[in-house]
Structures are given as structure tokens and as C-alpha cells.
């Protein structure tokens, strides 16, 4: 499991707020026992929330926490539909937005009851925590916007997939695809399987139209996450029959391909 993604998912904030059921809470506690960074994150969240409660030693009005937690339930987004195939992942863990809304509600309720925090240092701690959530939300929003754009591209009826398969003398199980949409004037590369390149080497994509020499489409690194799409330069010639190929070249690429290092090639499509 990716520990960083687990921490950013929002489940730790829900655990501290008491919004998980017994089974979910037990799972979080097990993860915290196994991973010190998760325990440290839980401690940091609890410390930030305790700041709100330490206001002149007074207790918030009865029902304040219940009202806040009800608001969390109202803000909880529906579960996204899982995408399949090469489509990009649906927006991941939007609960971060819900947590921010809950924290803002806590600030408003306690501020109205007690007036202000005890010290400027406590205010700075709370502000730092909220700023961290806002930065995370901004990043998630950008990723979600990119995912939606890619999904719309793949669903477009004018998008045509061109599959490249591994060559027998290199890796016959290798596979990648180029998605071409002449109406949008866009093309994306999706690498499904390629062996890691040796040090000092990079894979390079080529486009071959008719009898013309292979056109350099640039070098690329292997994706860090499955289904990741890389936008490549589009040519109007892609609307006709085009063959795509991938060779292993020196880092930075070459003007002409080394056909002895041909790893992927498609049928003209």
C-alpha cells in the first residue's frame, strides 16, 4: 500500500473525528501500529483539533460536535464509478474537501462561543493545518480536472486506438497504445508494459506515414501509475494510415531509430 496516498486519503481525519465504524477504525489502528508515519500523522491531527477545544477552558455548547458531524455526512460525496481499461482513474479521495468543511465548521462554532484562541501561536498552528489541507485540495482538483479531460478524450467517438505490440527478439509481452483524435488534434501515449531501460537509455517513439522516414515523436519515461497517459505531438497525417514504433536509444534520443533495438511496433492503422 502507498503510505503517502493513504495519509492523503482523508481516512485519518475521519478516524480522529470518530466517523469510522469499528471495523474501519480497527484497520486504521493496525496501519498506525505498523507504520510510524501514520501514527505521527494521527497525532498531528489530534493536536490540531485539540487547539480548538482549549479555548479559555470552556466547553462548546451542547450539540456542537453532533451538528458538525451531521454536516460532514451531508457533505460526503457519493462513491465514484470505477473506470476500467486504459481510462484514467476517477477522482481519488475527495473526502479531503469534506474534512476542510468540518474543520471550518469547528472554527466557526468555537470562535462564536469563546471569542478567540488563547494565543497567537495556537492560531498559527490551526492556520498552518488548514493551509496544508487547501494545498492538498488544490493539487487534487488539478489532477481531477486532468483525469476528466483524459476520460472525455477516450470516450470521444473520434478517438482511435493504435496498439503497438512487442517484437519477438526483444519482449513479445510488451504492449503500448497511441490514442489519436483528428477532430480534437490530440494524441496520447499509454504504455502498458515495457521493461525498465538500462542506465543512460530512454525509449523513443516514432511515427511512420506511408513510405516516409520515421518521424521522431520524442523520448519518454515509463509511467509511475497504471493507465497514465502522456500527450504527444499531433500531426494531421495521423488521420490517415500511420504506424507507431518504439526503440531503445541513448538518453535524449536520436534523429533516426536504431532498428536493432526495436521493442514495439503497430500495424498500419
C-alpha positions in Angstrom: 0.0 0.0 0.0 1.2 3.5 -0.8 1.6 5.1 2.7 1.6 8.7 1.4 -1.6 8.1 -0.6 -3.2 6.5 2.5 -2.3 9.6 4.6 -3.7 11.9 2.0 -6.9 9.9 1.6 -8.7 11.7 4.5 -9.4 8.5 6.4 -7.1 9.5 9.3 -9.1 12.7 9.8 -12.3 10.7 9.8 -10.8 8.4 12.3 -9.9 11.2 14.7 -13.4 12.7 14.3 -14.9 9.4 15.2 -16.7 9.0 11.9 -15.5 5.4 11.1 -17.2 2.2 12.1 -15.5 -0.3 14.4 -14.0 -2.3 11.6 -12.7 0.7 9.7 -11.2 2.1 13.0 -9.5 -1.2 13.7 -8.0 -1.1 10.2 -6.6 2.4 10.8 -5.2 1.4 14.2 -3.5 -1.6 12.6 -1.9 0.6 10.0 -0.8 3.1 12.6 0.9 0.2 14.6 2.7 -1.0 11.5 3.7 2.4 10.1 5.2 5.2 12.4 4.5 7.9 9.8 0.8 7.1 10.0 0.8 7.3 13.8 2.7 10.6 13.6 0.0 12.0 11.2 -2.8 10.9 13.6 -1.0 12.6 16.5 -0.6 15.8 14.4 -4.4 15.8 13.5 -5.4 15.2 17.1 -3.1 18.1 18.3 -4.6 20.4 15.7 -8.1 19.6 16.8 -7.3 19.9 20.5 -6.3 23.5 19.9 -9.9 24.3 19.2 -11.1 22.7 22.4 -8.6 24.6 24.6 -10.4 28.0 24.5 -10.4 29.5 28.0 -11.1 26.1 29.5 -14.7 26.2 28.4 -16.8 23.5 26.8 -18.6 24.3 23.5 -22.4 24.4 23.6 -24.1 21.0 23.8 -24.8 19.6 20.4 -22.0 21.5 18.6 -20.0 18.4 17.7 -23.1 16.5 16.7 -24.1 19.3 14.3 -20.6 19.4 12.8 -20.6 15.6 12.2 -24.0 15.8 10.7 -22.6 18.4 8.3 -19.8 16.0 7.4 -22.4 13.3 6.5 -24.2 15.9 4.3 -21.0 16.9 2.5 -19.8 13.3 1.9 -19.6 12.8 -1.9 -21.1 9.7 -3.5 -18.7 6.8 -4.4 -17.4 7.3 -7.9 -18.0 4.7 -10.6 -14.8 2.7 -11.2 -13.3 3.1 -14.7 -11.8 0.1 -16.5 -9.3 -0.5 -19.2 -7.0 2.3 -20.1 -9.3 5.1 -18.9 -7.7 7.3 -16.2 -8.6 6.8 -12.6 -11.7 8.5 -11.2 -11.2 11.5 -8.9 -9.4 10.0 -5.8 -10.4 10.5 -2.2 -12.4 13.7 -2.4 -13.0 13.4 1.4 -10.3 15.9 1.9 -12.8 18.6 0.9 -15.2 17.2 3.5 -12.6 17.4 6.2 -11.8 21.0 5.4 -15.5 21.9 5.6 -15.7 20.1 9.0 -12.7 22.0 10.3 -14.0 25.3 9.2 -17.3 24.5 10.9 -15.4 23.7 14.2 -13.5 27.0 13.9 -16.8 29.0 13.4 -18.6 27.2 16.3 -15.9 27.6 18.8 -14.9 31.1 17.8 -18.5 32.2 18.3 -18.7 30.6 21.7 -15.4 31.6 23.2 -14.4 34.7 21.2 -10.8 33.8 20.1 -8.0 31.3 20.7 -5.8 31.7 23.7 -2.6 32.6 21.9 -1.3 33.7 18.5 0.8 30.5 18.5 -2.3 28.4 18.6 -3.9 30.4 15.8 -0.8 29.9 13.7 -0.9 26.1 14.2 -4.6 25.9 13.1 -3.9 28.2 10.1 -0.9 26.0 9.1 -3.1 22.9 9.2 -5.9 24.5 7.1 -3.4 25.8 4.6 -2.0 22.3 4.3 -5.5 21.0 3.5 -6.1 23.7 1.0 -2.8 22.9 -0.8 -3.8 19.2 -0.9 -7.2 20.1 -2.3 -5.8 22.4 -5.0 -3.5 19.5 -6.1 -6.4 17.0 -6.1 -8.5 19.5 -8.1 -5.9 19.8 -10.8 -5.5 16.0 -11.0 -9.2 15.5 -11.2 -9.5 18.1 -14.0 -6.8 16.4 -16.0 -8.5 13.0 -15.4 -11.8 14.3 -16.6 -10.3 15.7 -19.7 -8.5 12.4 -20.5 -11.7 10.4 -19.9 -13.6 12.7 -22.2 -10.9 12.2 -24.8 -11.0 8.4 -24.6 -14.8 8.3 -24.7 -14.9 10.6 -27.8 -16.1 8.5 -30.8 -13.4 10.1 -33.0 -10.6 8.7 -30.8 -8.9 5.8 -32.5 -6.6 3.4 -30.5 -3.5 2.1 -32.3 -1.9 -0.8 -30.4 1.8 -1.5 -30.5 3.0 -5.0 -29.6 6.4 -6.3 -28.5 8.8 -7.7 -31.0 9.9 -11.4 -30.7 13.6 -10.6 -30.5 13.1 -8.2 -27.5 10.0 -8.7 -25.4 6.9 -10.2 -27.0 4.8 -9.4 -24.0 5.5 -5.7 -24.2 2.5 -3.5 -25.2 1.5 0.1 -25.6 -1.1 2.2 -27.4 -1.4 5.5 -29.1 -4.8 7.2 -29.0 -5.4 9.6 -31.9 -8.3 12.0 -32.3 -8.0 14.0 -35.6 -11.1 16.2 -34.7 -9.5 17.3 -31.5 -6.0 17.4 -32.9 -4.6 15.4 -30.0 -2.7 12.2 -29.4 -1.8 10.3 -26.2 0.7 7.5 -25.5 -0.3 4.8 -23.0 2.5 2.4 -22.0 1.0 -0.8 -20.6 4.2 -2.9 -20.3 7.8 -2.3 -21.2 10.9 -3.5 -19.4 12.8 -0.8 -17.5 15.5 0.8 -19.7 19.2 0.4 -18.7 21.1 3.3 -17.3 21.8 6.0 -19.8 19.0 4.8 -22.1 15.5 6.0 -22.9 12.6 4.7 -25.0 11.8 6.8 -28.1 8.5 6.9 -30.0 8.4 7.1 -33.8 5.6 7.7 -36.3 5.8 6.3 -39.9 3.3 7.5 -42.5 3.4 5.8 -45.9 7.0 5.4 -47.2 8.3 8.4 -45.4 11.2 8.1 -42.9 10.3 7.5 -39.3 9.3 10.8 -37.6 10.7 11.5 -34.1 7.9 11.7 -31.6 10.2 12.2 -28.6 11.7 10.1 -25.8 9.6 9.1 -22.8 10.0 7.6 -19.3 7.9 4.7 -18.1 4.7 5.7 -16.3 4.6 5.8 -12.5 1.0 4.7 -12.3 -1.0 2.3 -14.4 -3.2 3.9 -17.1 -1.2 7.1 -17.1 -1.4 8.9 -20.4 1.3 11.1 -22.0 0.3 13.6 -24.5 2.4 13.6 -27.7 2.7 15.9 -30.6 -0.2 15.6 -33.1 0.2 15.6 -36.9 -2.7 15.9 -39.4 -1.2 12.8 -41.1 -2.4 10.7 -38.2 -5.8 10.9 -39.7 -4.5 8.5 -42.4 -2.8 5.2 -42.0 0.1 5.5 -39.6 2.5 3.1 -37.9 3.9 3.8 -34.5 7.1 2.2 -33.1 9.3 2.4 -30.0 13.0 1.8 -29.9 15.6 2.0 -27.1 18.0 4.8 -27.7 20.7 6.8 -25.8 19.2 9.2 -23.2 17.8 12.2 -25.0 17.0 10.3 -28.2 18.4 10.2 -31.7 17.3 11.7 -35.1 17.0 8.2 -36.6 15.9 5.0 -34.9 18.2 2.0 -34.1 16.1 -0.8 -35.6 18.2 -3.4 -33.8 16.6 -2.0 -30.6 13.0 -2.1 -31.8 10.8 -3.0 -28.9 7.3 -2.1 -30.1 5.5 -1.7 -33.4 2.0 -1.4 -34.6 0.2 -2.5 -37.7 -0.5 0.5 -40.0 -3.9 1.8 -38.8 
